[in-house]
Amino acid sequence: MEHVADPIVVQARRERSTTFIVAFLGMTALLAFAPFVLYPVFLMQVLCFALFACAFNLLIGYVGLVSFGHALYFGWAAYVSAYAAKGWGLQPELAILIGTAAAAALGVIAGWVAIRRQGIYFAMITLALAQMMYFVALRAKFTGGEDGIQDVPRGRLFGYFDLSHEMTMYAFVVIVFLAAFLFIYRIINSPFGEVLKAIRENEQRAISLGYKTEHYKLVAFVLSAALAGLAGAVKALVFQLASLTDVHWTMSGDVVLMTLLGGLGTVFGPVVGALGVVTMQNYLAPFGQWVLVMQGVIFVVCVLAFRRGIVGELAAALRIRL
Amino acid sequence: MFEIFGIPSQALFGQLLLGLINGSFYALLSLGLAVIFGMLNIINFTHGAQYMMGAFTAYLMLQYLGLNYWVALVVAPLVIGALGIVIERLFLQHVRKLDHLYGLILTFGLALIIEGLFRNYYGSSGQPYQIPDALLGGRNLGFMFLPNYRAWVIVFSLAVCLATWFAIERTRLGSYLRAATENPTMVRAFGINVPRMVMLTYGFGVALAALAGVMAAPIYNVSPQMGSDLIIVVFAVVVIGGMGSIMGAIVTGFVLGIVEGLTKVFFPEASSTVIFVIMVIVLLVRPAGLFGRSA
């Protein structure tokens, strides 16, 4: 079958990529300017969670799979890379690579089990698997139990750049984040991404068109797990710490909140959501358990009245796609 | 005193008993989840928080009103059930027609609010709750010592579970309920007030959770986070059993409690993960769950 480009579709696609390029350059400029105004550690925290949320959004926003246990990949990658950097004394880029690979491997196993069920069961299964691995992390020797792995050395990137220098570390985190962000954008807009969206819209239809949807779902799941792992591995180096907090179900809840607040299925939404949630957690920290209450309230408000999220509403108001 | 597989009978049966008690909580909670899911199409993440509120209601009633366990056993489920009905009217009825995802996230948010509020006022440490006088002590069965309160919990929850099964599967009201689960529009056309039935079903499911909470109060400490860890295990129980069958939820709950208890004796390291491992095995062998209908 010969493919004839529809001029209207081509036009729409061109406009969409122009909006993306403008927004992406704007975000990059902000990131270059931000460390002169805000604490670099705070910004790095936001970027790690933004990447985590983007990885999560790849599943929930573009395949329609609700994983309620994404802390599993984030937290275990943090443990593995922290151990690689501290226990084995590996260079940071290798430690991060190993952590990410571990998350991808866990993603293969968990995804293979979980995609046997759909919808609500999928969410419950992913949550249960994450809780199982939380208990494993609690018991295992190498994770340090309640103490976690502390004082992880940041080391020298490629044996040359000293990451204990705050601005060097920041530059590294920004580069990793932007590269992963572009990678996700590329996935979403590839033919593979189009099939994922078709599965989200109507899985039965996609099956009837001859797509092996389970394979597509598994690949998307593993990609999402690996990217969540990348975020966790980088986070372990930034804070020089991997702990039980990273694998706990509250972390899985946090990433759902960030994505929902920013806008499900929008490219920039998870970034905005992560910024919002991390800022709130930092400012509300002195008020103890009110953080939990506040997060709960945001969940309820988002579901009842604000399902498109911040970026989704913005895009709808401006009639563009973000 | 004798030994089985090198384990003293006292320890073995003691853990078995604790397993049965956990099993009865799993059964009560997964039963509530299944009933709610059937009518509302929502996985009630707030279930754990409602179980916790049941235990707290009993604790507060004793502390401030001097009302004992037996009063709490009746009043707490009614109060928390009524609160559930308010939640259904205020929030849940608006998301029934949306994707399942939103119901899950909404109830998750509500659970965070409730747990956060309780942690604010009562901290993270547990509050003790006395076993009622009438059930103090226990009896020696020869091979083990059976505390009266634990025997009561098992017998009473089994009775509640079976009564629920009977009400849903064998009565006229239950047949309306099952019909409305299959085809709400048709049942409405017959002149039955389905929205009211949905509301009451949610209240009933929540009341079951609160009842489990009251029964758990004297066994575990009453603490704000007692429900959140439990609910995830109950989710695994629900995945194993499948939500299609009431009896399935009850049997799965009790059996998994026993399995968990036995694991504590023979392989303690795995006791917190065994239910999840079973879930994985069941998913590989019978993806629809032991009692589930394939989707």
Interface residues (C-beta under 8 A of the other chain):
Chain A: I60 V66 F68 V113 A114 R116 R117 Q118 G119 I120 Y121 A123 M124 I125 L127 A128 L129 Q131 M132 F135 V136 L138 R139 W249 G253 V256 L260 G288 Q289 W290 V291 L292 V293 M294 Q295 G296 V297 I298 F299 V300 C302 V303 L304 R307
Chain B: F37 I43 F91 H94 V95 L98 H100 L101 Y102 L104 I105 L106 F108 G109 L110 A111 L112 I113 I114 E115 G116 L117 R119 N120 S228 D229 I232 V233 F235 A236 V238 V239 E269 S272 T273 F276 V277 M279 V280 L283 L284 P287 A295
